[in-house]
Amino acid sequence: MTKKYIIRYANELLNFRLMEFYSLTEHFGLEYCFVENPSDKPYFIIETKEEYRLLNVINRSVLAQELYEYWTSAETWKQFESNLKSSENIHNEFYKSCSFRIIVETFGRKITMKDKVERIERFDFLPFDGQIKLNDPEISFYYFEYFGNDRNIIPDLPYQMLFGKRIADSGRKNVPKFSLKERKFIANTSMEPTLAFLMSNIAKIDANDFVYDPFVGSGSLLVSAAFHGAYICGSDIDYLLLHGLAKPSRCGATNRDHDESILSNLKQYGLESKYIDVISADSSLALLRKFPFFDAIVTDPPYGKRESRERIGTKKNYKIPDELVAEHIPSKLEYNIGDIYRDLMKTAAENLKLGGRILFWAPYSNLKEDEVKPEQINRHEAYLPQTDFFSENDELEKELRSRFNHPNLKFIGFAKQGLAYRYCRILIAMEKTVFITQLINTTGTKMSSNNESSSEDDSSPSSAINYEISKDYWKNVDASMDGMLGGLTEVNTHDVNESRALLKRLLQHVDTKDDSKTLRCLDCGAGIGRVTKYVLSLFFDEIDLLEQNEAFLEQSKIFLNEIYDKKICKVYLQGIHEFEPDPNIQYDCIWGQWVFGYVTDDDLLNFLIKCVSLLKPPHGFIVIKDNVTKGNESISHYEDGSYTRCNERFLKIFARVGDVLRLKCTVKQKKHPRDLLPVRMYVLTLASKN
């Protein structure tokens, strides 16, 4: 049932509300629509039928305060009273006997307690017979009046009146216990807890994620990530700070405690199990190998004001004597602020998982160039347009998109936070959409992110496939329907129906009524037997399974149950690329679904050639069912060592075996979630001369 809701926000960090709201609704999969377009009002009014998902959003939010079920709103009391009287909610039998209270709150104007009581007495028309309890009632109703946000213009009557039932508190209640005042280990620029939790929400950090901060400092951002269940690690060039040896930041403190560290902070909150490690390292140098480790990167790099911007280096090249190398402490140079952000985006492109987000802060100046005195240039160089940064203009978003761009990252959004002396900082959010070595064009030439091509055999883009990674990946996948479909079990019904429809068409000219004829099929990449159970077993008398994961094959005996005993004939514990078929067996159908993305083009070609002798002439056929990209580029996936081909790539491979196999037809699956890659079914038959 669709309902309307009021989300009430705190009067803090107003610019960040939408960033957090959009991120959390996307994270929890909430489908909704705005009843009123978002504005500077201290509340959103939305409509949704997924209250349980909305509660997840509110329980996580640190900018929202409370959630209410919307009953009515109006601009005049007469209309408001009429709307409320006609509301179905007030006639609900449940509310008539419950204890309740009515709370009056105003936005943009203060009213006395006497005024509040007068407003409450106006609700004497409500048909509620329950006890009025000011403390701990069963139901709390809220009446809001909105007078606008202009303190210089306060109207006599509100612009809008709203009424609703309180449903839940937000996650904001968790923030105070993380106060920096009570925290064991802090530094000069430790992030305020509300902002730290806000960044975690916008980054969509979840349980068991792996989160990295390359300018970790005292680890404030990682504390919020750990609270949300993520495993954390970080690096920083400041060795003394990481080891609790730096000058204390607390007022009046002369020395740090011996156990001050990021780990001690996590122990303070019972989160030490989420701590991986922190490393003393220079973010300008290559620290991590190029592999997508992280689900999110959150950081607050130094701007050169309260924290210096440093990297390892010298103005001159010095020869270090061999006997001093072991204890040598490298000298440091200023780390150019433009280089900081370029290196950050490079790290995100190389080390974020696909869909992972990087969040970072950047300084911003409200000063115009002609307002800057010459002696201020060095002092505020990080903020000034004369250096590597930008100034205020009317197209801020356009300028930010221009400054912070990377071919592998998508600009998600930004929000400003005001600081002292006409300066502010901007939170930038970007999301990884492309792997840095993922593009393979239709000619088979591998394309790097900077559009430099590397020569590679047209028929074998093997760098996009890693058999060991694939094998290890599937070892950790649950032997279940959910595991086989990557958690997307909702695709099963349409997938099965369209596969059955295709087989029905392909077999309509094959004589299946003759009892002497036995139809046999090979299920490639069989997993636990999902396709065999729901599709192939309906059409074929005998089925062989080809699967390299032994645990999946064992589970198939249970999953297929009677089908296994009646129809499963031969089981190959092999991968597609190492398949050694029985030369004495021939098949009416060889079916491979969502498996050929794990083999190179060369190995797919070899497999197809092997299949020629396995097909029963003249009607035997091969079905390749797989995802395809939406454009003309193929996409590699480092997480599981696979890659998704484009349609043209498949067609080119089939053309190379055109002498022995003919592409009979290609069918695009019609019913498939739009946010997933399309699915195509390719049918290959023996060429006429065979």
N, C-alpha and C positions, 0 to 999 in steps of 0.2 A: 504493500500500500504506500503510495506516494504521500509524503508529509513535508511541511515547511518547517524550517528551523532557524533560530537566531543564534549566531555565534558572536559572543561579546568579547571584545578585545581590550587589553590593558592600554593605558595611555602612554605607551613606550615603544620606541623603534617602529614608528608608524610606517616608514618606507619599506619595512621588511615583511609586512603582513602577507602580501600576495605571494612573495617568493616562498615563504614557508607553507602557505595554504596550498599552492599549486603542487609543491614538492610532496607534501604529505598525502594529498588526495591521489596523486599519481602512484606513490609508494604503496598505498593500501588499496588501490584499485577502485576508489569511490567514483561512481557516476552521479553527477549532480548538475544542476543549472542554477544560476543566480536569479533570484526573484527581483532583486534590485542590483544594478551594476555596482561593483565595488567603488567606494568613494572614501572621503575623509571621515565619514560617520564612524563611530566607535563600534560598529557591528556589521556583520554580513548577514543577509537573509538568503538562504538557499533552499532548494527543493530536491529531495531525493527519496528513494524507496529503500535505501540500504543504511538503516540506522546503525547497524552493528559496525559497518565500516566507518561511518561518521564518528562513532564513539572512539574507534581506534585513532582517528585523526586528532580528535580533541584531547584524548589521553596523552598523546605525544607532543602536542603543541605547547610552546612556552610563551607565545604572544597572546593566545586566546586565554580568557579567564573562565568562562562558563558557557555551557550549551543549554538552550531552551527550546522547547517545542513551541513553535509559533502558532498563536491562536487568531490574532487579528492585529490590524494597524489602521490608522486613519490620521487625517490632518486636523480634524475638528472633533470635539468631544461628542457632539450629536451623532456624527457618523460612526465614531468609535463605539459608542454605546449600542447603536443599532447593529453594527457588525458583530459585536460580542454576543448580543442577545440571540442573534440568528445562527451563531456558531454551533455546530454539532457537538463540540467538545463539552460545553457547559451542561448538556443534557445527558452526558454519560453517567450511568448509574454508579460507576466506580467512584467518581468524585463527590457524589452527594453525601456520602457517609464518612469520608476520610477527614482526619484532622488536617488543618491547613493554615496558612498565613499568606498575607499579601504584602509584598515589599515594594516600596516606591523608590525609584532611582531616577535621577535627572542627569542629562549630559549638556554641558555648556551653561549651566546656571545652578546656583545653590538655592535651596529652599529650606525653610525652617521645619522643625518636627511638627509644628501645628499645621503647616501646609500639607505635610505628608499624611497626617491623620485625616484631614479634610478630603484628600483625594481617595484614601482608602474607604471612607464612608460613602463615597459615590457608588461603590460596588455593591450596595445593599440589594441590588436586583439579582445577584447571582443566586441560583437555586441550590446552594450548598447548605446542608444541615449538620455537617460535621463540626467537631469542636475546633475553636480557633486556638492554636498553640503558637506562641511566638518563638519558643525553643523546641527544636527537634520535631517539627510536624511531619506528617506523612507526605504532604505535598506543599511545595513552596511555589506560589505564583508571583510573577514579577510584572510590575507596570512601569514602563519606561517613557520618559519624555525627552525629546531631543530638541534643543534650542540652538543648534549650530555651534560652530567652533570659533567664531569671531568674538573675541572678548570685548571688542569695542561696540559691538551691536548685539545686544541681548534683547530679544523680543519679549513681549508680555505673555504671548501664548506660544506653545511649542510648535515646531514645524511638523513633528511627527509623534504620534503616541503608539506604543506597542504593548501587547499583553501576551504572556506565555508562561509555560510551566517549566521550571528548572529541571534539567535532566542530569547533568554531570559537571564536575570540575575538570579543569584541563591539567596537562602535565606541568604547568607552571608551579604547582605546589612542590615539585621536586627540587626546584632551583635553590631555595634558601639554604638548604643543608650543605651546599657546595660553596658557600661564601668564602671568598679569598681571605677574609679576616680570620677564619678558623682553620685555614688550610696549612698543612705542615710545611710545604715547600712552594715558595713563590719567587718571582723575579720582578724586575722593573716593569715589564710589559705583559705580565700574566693576563690572559684573556678573562674578562668578566664572565661569570657563569652563564648568564642569560644568553650572551652572544655565542659562547661555546656550544651550548645546547641548540641554539638556533642554527648554527653551522652544521651540526650533526643531523638536524632534521632536513635541511635543504640538500645535504649530501645523500640523503636517504640511507643512512647507515643502519644496519640491521644486525641481528644476532648472528654470530659466526663470520661476519665480514672481517676483512683484513685491511686495516687503516694505517696510513703513513703520514707523518708530519716531517718534512725536510728541514724546517726551522723550528725544532720542537721546543727549545727554551725550557721552561718549567713544566711543560706537558699539559697545560690547561685544556687544550683542544682534545687531547687524547683521553682525558678523564671523562668527558661527555660521551665520546665514542665508546669507551669501555662500559659506561653505564647502560648504553643501548645494546650491549652484548657483543661488541666487536673486539677482535684481537688487535693489539696496537703495537706500533714500533715507530721510531723516529731517529732523526740525526740532527746534529748542530755542530757548528765549528767551535763553539765556546766550551772547551774542555773543562775549565774551572767550574762553570755553572752546572754542567751535567753531573759533575762529581761533588756538588755541594760545597765547593771551595771558594766560590766568588763572594764578593762583598755582599752582606745581607741587604735585603730591600725593605725590611720592616723598619718603621720609624723607631729610633731608640736602640735598635739591636746593633751590637758590636761584632758578634760572631754568629755563624750558623751552627745549628746542632750537627753533631757528627753523622746523623743518619738522614739528613735532608736529601731527598732525591725524588725523581718521578715515581719510582716504585713505592716510596713511603707514602706518597699521596694516594696511590691506588690501594695500599693497605689500609689507609685511614677510612676509605669508603667500602672496604671489603671487595675490591675489584682486582686484587693482585693476580688472580688466575688469568686475566686477560692481557697481562703484560708479556710481551715477547722480549724486547730489548731496545735500548737506545745506543746510538753510535756517535762517537766524535768524528765528524767528517765534514768535508767541504762540498757544498751543494753545487758548486761550479764545476766540479770534477766528476768523472764517471764513477759512480759508486755501485750502481745496480746493473746487473746484466739485462739485456733487452728482452723482458718477458713480462706478461701481464699478471703481476702478483696481486695487486691491490684492488679492492672494491671501491675505495675512496681515498683521496688525498685532501687533507684540510690543513691549512697553514696560515700564519701571519708573518710574512717576511719582514726583516728590518727595513725601516725607511731612511735610517741615517740620522734620526733625531734622538730618541731615548735609547735606542740600540744602534750600534755602529754596523755598517754594511762592510763585511770583510770576506776576503777569499785568500787562499794561499798563493803566494807569489812574491817575487822580488823585482825591483827596477833594474838590477844588474844580475848577471849570472855568476854565482860564486861557486867555487869548488870546495865541497865539504870534505875534510880529511876523513879517511876511512875509519879512524879510531873514534871519531865524533858522531858518525852517522846514527848509531843506535840511540843516542840520547839527544839528538838534534831536534829542536823545536822549530818548525818552519816559520818563516816570517810571513806577514800578511800585507795585502794591498786592499785598497777600497774596491768593493764589489759594485760595479755600475748598476744602477737600479733597473735600467732597461735589460741588462743581461740577466738579472735576477728573474724577471718574468719570462724571458725567453727560455731560460733553463728550466723554470717550473713547468711551462707548457710542454717542453721537450720530455721531461720526466713523466708527465701525465700521459703523453702520447705513447711512450715506450712501456710504461709499467702499470697503467690502469687496465682493468678488464673492460671489455666492450660494454658500454652502458654505465660504466663507473664515472663518478664526478670528481672534479677538483674544485675546491673553493679556496680563495685567497683574497687578502685585503691589498688595496693599492691606495697610496696617498693622492690627494686631489686638492688643488688650490682654488679658492674663490677670488684670489687676487688677480687683477688685470696687470698686464705687462708694464703699463706706465705707472703703476702704483708701487713697483718694486724698486727699492733703492739699490745702487751698485753694491754697497757693503752687505746687502742681504742675500746676494746671489749665492755666495758660498754656503751661507747658513741654511738657506732653504732650497738648495739646488735640486733636491729630489722632487720638489713640487712644481718647479717652474717650467714653462713651455720652452724656454731657451735651451734646456737640457734634453733629457730623454723622455720627458713626460708631457702632460697636456694642461691646458687652461680651460676655464669655464666657457662654454658656448651654448648655443640654442639647440644643438644637435648632439647632446651628450651621449645618448645611446649609440648613435652612428659612429662617434669618435671612439667610444670604448670598443665597439665591435672591430673597428679598424686597428686599434692598438693591440688588443688581445685577440689574436686570431691564429689558428693553426689548422692545417688541412685535415688533421685527424680529430679535431675537437670542435664541438658545437657550442656556441655562446648561448647559455641558458637564460641569464638575467643578471641584474645588478641592483644594488640599493646603497644609498648614502647614509653615513652616520656623521653627524657634526662633531668637530673637535674644536679646541681653543684656537684663537688668533686667526679667524677666518679660514681655517683649514678643516677639511673633513677627510674621511677615508671611505672607500667604496668596496663593498664586498662583490666579488666577481664569481659567478658560477659557470662552469663549462662541463660538458659531458663528452666522453669519448665515443665516437661513432664509427671510426675506421681504424684498423690496425696499421701501424707505420710501415709494414712491408706486405700489406695485404692485397694491393691491387694487381690483378693479372688481367691484361686486356685480351681481347678475343684472338689475337695472333699468338698468344702464348708467351708474350714478353712480360716479365715481371716488372711492375712499376713501383718505384719508391715514392715516398710521400712528397718529395720535392720534384717529382716528374722526371727524374733521371732514370733511364731504362738500363737494365743490365741484361746482357745476352744470356739466353737460356734456350735449351732445345725446345722447339715449338711443341713437341708432343709430350714433354715430360716436365711440367712445373713442379718438380718433386719437393722444392723447398716449402711448398704450401702444405705438405703432408708430413706427419711424423708418426710412424707406426707405434713407437714405444710410448709416446705421450697418449695416443689413443687407447692403447691397451691398458695403461695405468689408470686412465680416466674411467674407463668402463668397469675396472675392478672395484671402484668405489661407488658405483651406481647400484641402487637397490634393485634386486631382482623382482620387480613388480610392474604392474601396468603404469603406475606413476613414474617409476624409474625409466621404463622404456620410452615414455612420451615426454620426458623432461619436465614432469609436473603439469603438462598441458593435456590432461585427460579429457578435456572438453572437445578436443579435435577428433576423438576416437570414432564417434557416431558417423559424422560426415565422411571421414576417411574410409571407414568400412563400407558404407553404402555406395560410395562412388567406385571403390575397387570392385565390389560385387557386380555393379552395373557394367563395368568394362569387361570383366571375365564372361559375363552372360553373353555379351555381344561377340566376343572372340570365339566362344565355344559353340555358338549356335549352328555352325556348319560342320561341327565334328559330331560323328555318330556316337552319342553317349548311351544309347538304349541297348546296344549290343553287349550282352553280359560277358562275352568273350574278350571284349576290349577293356583294358584297365588303364585309366588315366593317371599319370604320375607327374608329380610336381616337385621342384627343388626350391625350398625357401632359403634365400641367401641373407645372411645377417639375421637369423631367425630370432635371436634373443630368447625370451621365455616362451615364444610361440604365439604371440598376439595375432599376427596376420594369419598364421595357420589355423588358429582356433576360430576366428571370426570371419575369415574369407575363404582360404584355400580348402579347408576341410569340407566346405559345402559343394565343391565342384570336382574334387579329385579323390580317387580311391586310395592312392598311395602317395605319401609325402616324405621327402628326405629333408633333413635340416643341416644347414651349413652355418656354424657359429664358432667363434674363437674363444668365447668366454665359458669356461667349464661350469661356473656357478649358475649361469643362465640356463645351460642345457639341463642341469640337475633340476632346477626349478620348473623347467618345461614339463617334466614328468607329472608334477603336481598340477600345474596350471592347465595342461591339456587333458589330464585325467583319462577318461575312456578313449578319447581321440588318440592319445599316445599309443595305447595298446592296440587299437584297431587299425590305425592308418600310418603311423610312423614306421618307416622301414629301415632307413640308413641314416646315421648321424655322423657328420664330418666335424671334428673339433679342429677347425682351421679358419684362417682369415681368407678373405677374397683373394688377396695378393699371393697366397700360398696354396690355393686350392688345387688338389690333385684328385680329379674325379675318377670314378670307377668306369673304365671304358666299356663295360658290358651293360651299362644302364643308359637308357634314353628317356627323355622327358617330353611330355606334351607342353609343359610350361616351366620356365625358369623365372622365378619372381624375386626381385631384389628391391627392398624399400628402405629408404633413409640409411643406406649402408655404403653406397659408392662414393660418397663424399669423404670416405676414410681411405680411399686408394688413389694413387697417382693416375694420371691419364694413361701412362704406359701400362700400368697394371690393369686398368680397366680394359684397355685394348686387348691385352693378353687373355683376360678372362673371357671377353666376347669371342675371341678366336677359339678358345677351348670349348665354348658352348656350341659352336657350329656342329661338332661331331656328337654332341649330347642331345640335340633336338630331333624329335621324331619327324621324318619327312612325310608329307609336305607341309603339314599344318602346325608343327611345333613353333612356339614363339617365346620371346623373352620380354618381360615387362620390367622396366626400370622406373621406379616411382621415387621422386626426390624433390627437394626444394630447389628452386632456381632463384637467382637474384632478379631484381626488377629492372636492372639496366644491362649494359654490355660488359660489365666487369664482374669478375668472380671474387668471392670474399673468403679469406682464410680465417680460421678460428684457432688461436693458440691454446685455448683452454683444453680442448679435446683433440688437437692435432688434425683437424679436418678442414675442408674448405667447400664452400657452396659454389657450384658452377653457374654461369649464366646459360641461357637457352642456346645461344650461338656456340658456346663451347661444347655442349653436348652434341649438337648437330655436326660440328666439325669432327668430333671423335667418331660418330657413326659413319660419316663419309669415308673415313679411313678404312673401315671394314666393309665398304660398299660392294666389294666383289663377292662377298660370301653372305652378308646380311643386308636386309632391306628394311628401312624405316617404314613400317606399315602405316602408323598414325601417331600423333601426339595429342594428348588430351589434358587440358588444364582443369584442375579440380575447381569446381565452381564455389562450393560452400567451404570456406576456410577463413579463419579470423584475419581481418584486414591488417592488423598490426604484425602479422607473421609473414615470413617470406612465402611467395606463391608455391604451389605444388603442381608438378607436371608428371604425367605418365607417358612414357615412351614405349611403343610396341615395335619390336624387331622380329622379323621372320626370315626364313632362309631365302636367299636370292634365288630367282627362277631357275638359273642354270644348275642349282644344287638340288 
